[in-house]
Amino acid sequence: MLQFSFSKKLLIWAVCAIGILMAAPNLFYTSVEQSNDAEATLATGVPATPELTAIAGQWPAWMPSALVNLGLDLRGGAHLLAEVQVEDVYAERIDSYWPEVRDALRAERVTIGTIRRQDGADTDLRVRISKPEAMDTALAKVRALASPVASLSNVGATDIDVSAEGADIIVRLSEAERLATDQRTMAQSLEIIRRRVDEAGTREPTIQRQGDRRVLIQVPGIGSAEELKELIGKTAKLTFHPVLSRTSDPDTRVQSRQILLPDAQDQGLFYVLEKTATITGDHLVDAQPSFDQNNQAAISFRLNPTGGRIFGEYTASNIGQAFAIVLDEEVLSAPTIQSHIPGGSGIITGQFDVAESTKLAIQLRAGALPAKVVYLEERTIGPELGQDSIDAGALACIVAFITVLIFMVLSYGLFGVFANIALIINVGLIFGLLSMIGATLTLPGIAGIVLTIGMAVDANVLVFERIREELKGGKNPVRAIELGYERAFSAIIDANITTLIAAVILFVMGSGPVRGFAITLGLGIVTSVFTAIWVTRLVISIYMERRRPKEIEV
Amino acid sequence: MRLKLVPSDTSLDFFKLSKMTLGASALAMIASVVLFFMIGLNYGIDFKGGTTIRTDAQNPVDIVAYRAALEPLGLGDVSITQVIDPAAQLTGATSNVSQIRIEAQEGAEAATVETIKAVKNALIEVDPTMSFPQIDSVGPKVSGELIQTAVIAVVLAISAVLFYIWLRFEWQFSVGAVAALVHDVVLTIGVFSLLQIKFDLAIIAALLTIVGYSLNDTVVVFDRVRENLRKYKAKPLKDVLNQSINETLSRTVMTSVTTLIALISLFVLGGDVIHGFVFAMIWGVIVGTYSSVFVASAILLRLGVKRDWDKIDDGRAGTQFANIDA
């Protein structure tokens, strides 16, 4: 029907208006972006300076300020796809059980005889006992060391598999523990990479886990992928130092072989430490949030054999003293040694809650990348090339747009103008939607918009051609328009759904720029059907009501 | 005076030469397959692994000198091409851009920092004004997966569409539409083999768009065929098809032309980065328009269609959606 109810009219115009309002900030991209940045800075609690307020005021606060994100290919920057070699960690993990296993077995020396560690696969811990007949006792002892693995899928699983092979005891990480280790390795790697990239201070880096063991890193504005790799490759420095004294004076003079370091949380607290670290991050194998005997949040950590020995000796001779856990020149915490800590594992207690202990554990683990990272894919796009692409894309868009507009008027006269109104609204809606959902615009995405401009007229063309036919068949104008819309409807829907199917598959299967193309193509299909079916029809209906033409020419 | 690309009333016989057009299509498809196996596609690093470096300099591109500079590095197969930007030629702007491609290095996933540094240094010695606005490196592991995903995507898209058309029409329409699709995809691969245009991920996106566009066209024609089959129950299928194509001809041409206008402006002005991509789509629009008439409809004619459209209310599967509209 050509008549629209008032509420329907209102709804259609409201959708158009909202879409265009949402698209508007993109016309003033740079100033809106600066304004958004300034507002974000102010929101973090930075004292307002006149300049900052002025920049924030460049774009009125009551206007929508969401922008279309520009993809890496338009903004310039670096893209890396890294694969974390999660197996690297297994050997180190299993190695760290050796002191415990050794101590447990030594306690049973009378029954099982002497023990000796054997060479074997990296992921196995192989111990030979001199009295194989007591194997059952030995196995029971080692099995007692196993601790439960906390995971959702493997209830009741423990961290190690212990088996016997002749006179050898073989200790391996269990499947559940391997999975848990992989998860930890990935979480750690992501955390470290994120911290490293954040240090560079670029805007909106993307650091995403992909699949089981991959990390996608996209950093706009960085010079090259090599720079990014160097940045990520840098390791955080974790050290344990003996604490000599605490002070609140940042200018405390220290003697040689001593250093003054600030507390990570407490701004007025400083520590005088021995310069030589007792333990370094290289010795740390694992750190996990846990609880102490009083059920207070704590962090358990595990050192490798060398670190374990050093730490054991150090704690034995320094009970009652404090040692500082230092990360990147800041003291994370400075617990007091309660007792001798043998075996290379210990627990850090302090004034923290569960959230803090979890964070601290991650930070401790995040000291160094836990496993080697291999780069599978790397891309660098210079900012000038990105700008060139934007310029070229924008020019192509405008030329395509104007040419299609002219072409439509030449072909359909007044009705061409109606279609053009819809086309303009259509492009506004695409940008509005892109801004609203925070989608990323890429170069192929621009191509998608240009293609949509070409194809968006299709629905209108279908209708207009149909109206022409109906007019030819002798129908009066209003009836011809009604029939035109009615009869073209199934063709419009079928034709657009098939294209939408292709767009959805592209979106699901594609990545990066291809996905950007799928988004604009898909949104373009939806908006073009909306504008063609409702907006043009509404415009035509208004025209027919006002002018009441006896005959129309399409 | 209105611009009319197609006269108001046409009654062309599209099947007069159907033996010839179908034969030509079959021949072109065979040629494409032969080209694909003889010459093969010029796979980009997305699918083959390796590194591409884009150079931009003040001085004209000197491929011979670049090659000589890279020779001592022992990087294996190195290809250097000058990038020609039609937009720059139109405006007379100088563009001294080249694209250097290095094959995947033995034992390394992506190119190492050292390899890229060595290449940069060697080239800067030839031309100190040179900058490197784009460097892409893809390891063989990822490229293998990318091919797999791409093939799955194309197959999925075609099957999904086959299913949708079968749901909305009859199986004969589905076969006709998919034959047209396969025709378009095969010819596109043929032309990419022939012209040795770089075939990368973006081209897969273009292929899928061609699938969508070609269908769009086919579906519009089929929609009219469906309508006319109901209207003229006694008319021979050939005449119904012809009439339907003629009736939709004006729309087919209009839409193709507006889409081509948009694509050509993108091809000329959009920069060389997306040239291959836009080229594939221009080719796809032309081939897709042709195939919806000369392949899809011709096959439909040969397969024949059941004409008892009115008796579909007895609940047979597959057609229950066909009469919700109109």
Interface residues (C-beta under 8 A of the other chain):
Chain A: D73 L81 E83 S224 A225 E226 K229 E230 V374 Y375 L376 E377 E378 R379 T380 I381 G382 E384 L385 D388 S389 A392 G393 L395 A396 V399 A400 T403 V404 F407 M408 L410 S411 Y412 G413 L443 P444 I446 A447 V450 L451 I453 G454 M455 V457 D458 V461 L462 E465 R468 E469 K472 R487 F489 S490 A491 I493 D494 A495 N496 I497 T498 T499 L500 I501 A502 A503 I505 L506 M509 G510 P513 V514 F517 A518 L521 E553
Chain B: R2 L3 K4 L5 S8 R54 D56 A87 E109 A110 A111 V113 I116 K117 S131 F132 P133 Q134 I135 D136 S137 V138 G139 K141 V142 T149 A150 I152 A153 L156 A157 A160 V161 Y164 I165 R168 L201 A202 I204 A205 L208 T209 V211 G212 Y213 L215 N216 D217 V219 V220 D223 R224 E227 E247 T248 S250 R251 M254 T255 V257 T258 T259 L260 I261 A262 L263 S265 L266 V268 L269 G270 G271 V273 I274 F277 V278 M281 D325 A326
